[in-house]
Amino acid sequence: MIPEQLSHTRNASDMQADTALAEMGLRADDLTSAVAAGVRAAGRITADHPVTAPGFTLWSETVAHLRHTLGERGWKRVNPGNSPRIVSPDGRITLMPVRGNHATGVSPDVEPSTFSHRGPATVDAVRRNAQTGLALLSPEAEPADLTADHIWFLLYHWFEDSPEFRAELSLPLLSGSGDDEPDAVVFSRWRRRILLPPVDTSGFEVPMRPHHHTDDEVPFDIDEIA
């Protein structure tokens, strides 16, 4: 589902973002509070933890908080290919928290990308975004096209050198087409982006901040089964 407020624009203004999220049954706080829960948990990681712990903890707690919050409003938890997501009650919107790079949530003019490669389960889901996206661009598109399922990424990035995190809800597209796509890709193309307000983390009660929470951090592996 592509909200009406975004049907003819690639990026949303603040007012358009609120309206677009409302059409999706969401509020900005649903998304930023989930990332905040992840940031708080990741902030408790110490030098004694594995080097992958900050990134994994941030991701897993964001997933858990988002699914708990929306699950209480009738959204459904799903795990296709071991890829945790949550689906709207009508089945038209799927949300998936994904770590983004330093350009996440910065500006409509700055394109972000996923921090690491995504596996075949995600590639297959996003391939459907491309197919339904082409249908929606057609002036002869039938109303039924608007009911097609879309998977949106809740992209997030925690800046070590700034006491804030940034996030956006964005509709990914593949760079290639059809069988040309590899089984694992870094996503950097977006059909729609809804930038969320940055969140100040200076007041978060955490024992310490990760010293290496940057784009050079060692990524963790989550295996996806096609």
N, C-alpha and C positions, 0 to 999 in steps of 0.2 A: 504494500500500500504506500502510495506517495501522497502526502497530505495536500489538500487543495491549495494551501498557501505556498507550496513549493512547486506546484505543477508547471509554472513557467519561469521559475528562477532557480539558479543553481545553489545559491547560498541564502540563508535567511537573516534578515535583520532581527534585532532583539524582539520587536513586537511580533514579527512573523514567526520567530522561533517559538514563542509562547503559544501562539495560535496553532502552529503546526503540531507541537507536542500535544496540545489539548485534543486535537483531532485524532491523535494516535492513542489517546487514553493515558497520557503521561504528563508529568510535571518536571520541570528542570531539577527540582530537589530530589525526585526519585533517582535521578542519574548521578547528580553530584554527591548526594549522601552516600551512595554505594561506593563511589571512588574514595570518599573521605574515610569510610570504614576500612578500606584497603590501605590507605596511606597511614592511618593510625596504627594498624597492625604491623605494617612494614617498618614503621618507625621504631618498633620495639626490637627489631633484629639487632643482634650484637655481632662483634667480630668472632664470636665462638660458633656462630651458625655457619652452615655451608654457604659458599659464595652465591649460589642460586636462590637462597632463601628470600632476599628482599623482593625480587621480581615475582617469584612464585606466590609469596604471601600477599603481596599487593593484588595480584590477579585473583587468587582464590577467594580472598575476603570480599573483593568487589563483586565477584560472581555470587557469592553466598548472600550478601546483603541485598543485591538487586533482586535475586530470585525470591528471597523471603518477603521483601516489600511488595513486589508485584504479585506474588503468589497469594497474598491475602486479599487481592482484588480480582481473583479469578484467573490470573495468567497461569499457564501450565509449564512446569519444568520438563525439559526434554534433554536427552544426551545422545544425539546421533553421532555415531563414530567416536564415542567418548568425548564429544565436544559439548560442554554444558551451555545451554541456551534457555531462554524463556519465551513463550509464545503467547500472544494476545488471546483473549477468550474467543474471538471470532476466527483465529488461525491465520490472520492476514499479515501479522507483523511478528518477526522473530528478532530478538535482541541478543547480542553476543559481546560481552566485554573483551576488548582486545587492546593490548598495550601499543601505543603509538610512539612515533619518534618526536624529536624536539619541536617539530612544526605543528604538533597537535594543538588545536584550539587557539592558535595565535591570531590568524587573520583569514578572511575569505580569500585573500589574494595569495596566501602561502599554502601550498599543497602538502599535507602530511603523508606519511606512509606508516604501515605497520612496522613495529620495532623488529620483528623477525618473520621468517617464512611461516605461512600457514599451510596446513596439510590438506590432503585430498577431500576430506569431509567438508571443509570450508570452501575449497575451490569449487566443488560440485554445487554447493548452495548458492554461491555468488554467480556461478554460470547462469542460474535461473534468473537472477537479477538482470543480467544483460539481456536475456531473451524477453522478459516482460517489459524491460525498459524500452526496447526498440518498439514494442507494440504501443506503449503509451505515447511515444513520440509521433505516432501516425495520427493525422486528423480524422481518419476513419475508424479509430479505435473504438471497439464496442465497450459498453459499460462493464461487461464481464471482465475485461482486462484489468479493471481497477480492483478486482477482488483477488488478484494474484498475490501469492505470498512473497514478501520481501524480507531479506535478512539485513538488518542494520547492525553496524559495529558501534558499540560504545567505546570510542577511542579515548584513552587517557594517557597523560604523561605528567610525572612529578619532577619538577625542576629542582635539582639539588642547590643551585646557586640563587634560587628565588624562593621565598617562603610562601609558595602557592602551588596548586596544581591546576592543569587545564584539561578540558575534556570537550568532546563533541560527539553528536550522534550522526553518523554518516553512512550513506548507502554505497557500498563498494561495487566496482566494476573490474572485470579482468582486463589485462593489457592486450591480450591476443584474442583469439576466437577459436571455438570448437576444440578439436583435438590438439591444436598447437600449444595449448596451455600445459605446463608441467604439473606434476602432482602437488608441488609445494611452491608457493609464490609469496613475494612481498607485495602487498596491495598498496598502490599509490594513485589510483584513479577512482574518482567518486562521482556518482550521478547527482547526489544531493548531500549537502552538509548543513547541520544545525549546530552552530557553535554555542557552547554553554558558557556562562560567566565564570571567570577564574575564581578559585576559592583560596582564601588566605589560610595558611596552615600554621601561622606563627603562634596561635593560641592552642594548638593541639597539645594535649598532655602526653608526650612520648618521652621515654628516657633518653633517646639519642636519635639522630638522623643517620641514614646510611651514608657512608663516606664514598661509596662508589656507585651511587644510583644515577648513572649517566648512560649515554648511548653506547659506552664502551663496556657496560656490564655484561657479565657472562649470562647468556639466555638460558632459561630452563626448558626442558623438553616435555611436551604433552603429546603423546602418540595418538594419532587419529586413525581409526580403522575405516577404510573405504567401504 
